């Protein structure tokens, strides 16, 4: 049997869990040399062999850029 104090605690725990999980998958913005700003879903990854930077957009499509075309990568 739940006491009134425990009933109000579970929504708080749920809210904290959601905040912690959302903090794990940060979004980034890639600033390109030609002035474009590309929003990413998750952290972009650099391929050590090819030098290409891979990222996923808001629709979960994967894209690649050459390192020389990237000015900076900023966490939102």
C-alpha positions in Angstrom: 0.0 0.0 0.0 1.4 3.4 -1.0 1.3 6.3 1.4 0.5 9.8 0.1 4.2 10.8 0.3 5.2 8.0 -2.0 2.6 8.9 -4.6 4.0 12.3 -5.1 7.6 11.1 -5.2 7.3 8.9 -8.4 6.5 11.8 -10.8 9.5 13.7 -9.4 11.7 10.6 -10.0 10.3 10.3 -13.5 11.1 13.9 -14.2 14.6 13.6 -12.9 15.2 10.4 -15.0 14.0 12.2 -18.2 16.3 15.1 -17.6 19.3 12.8 -17.0 18.6 10.8 -20.1 18.1 13.9 -22.3 21.4 15.3 -21.0 23.2 12.2 -22.3 22.4 12.9 -26.0 23.5 16.4 -26.6 22.9 18.1 -29.9 25.6 20.1 -31.7 25.9 22.8 -34.3 28.5 22.5 -37.1 29.7 25.8 -38.4 31.1 25.4 -42.0 33.8 27.5 -43.7 31.1 28.9 -46.2 28.9 30.2 -43.3 26.3 27.4 -43.0 25.1 26.3 -39.5 24.2 22.6 -39.4 22.2 21.3 -36.5 23.1 17.7 -35.5 21.3 15.0 -33.5 24.0 13.7 -31.2 27.8 14.3 -31.3 29.5 14.3 -34.7 32.1 11.6 -35.2 35.4 12.0 -37.1 36.6 9.0 -39.1 40.4 8.7 -38.4 41.1 7.0 -41.7 39.2 9.3 -44.1 39.1 12.5 -42.1 35.3 12.8 -42.8 33.0 14.1 -40.1 29.7 12.1 -39.9 26.6 13.4 -38.2 22.9 12.8 -38.1 20.3 15.5 -38.8 17.0 16.1 -37.1 15.4 13.5 -39.4 18.0 10.9 -38.3 19.7 11.0 -41.8 23.5 10.5 -41.8 25.6 13.1 -43.6 29.4 13.5 -44.0 31.6 16.6 -44.3 35.3 16.9 -45.0 37.3 18.2 -42.1 38.6 21.2 -44.2 35.0 22.4 -44.7 34.3 22.6 -40.9 35.1 25.8 -39.1 34.0 24.6 -35.6 31.6 22.2 -33.8 29.7 23.6 -30.8 27.6 21.8 -28.3 24.1 23.3 -27.9 
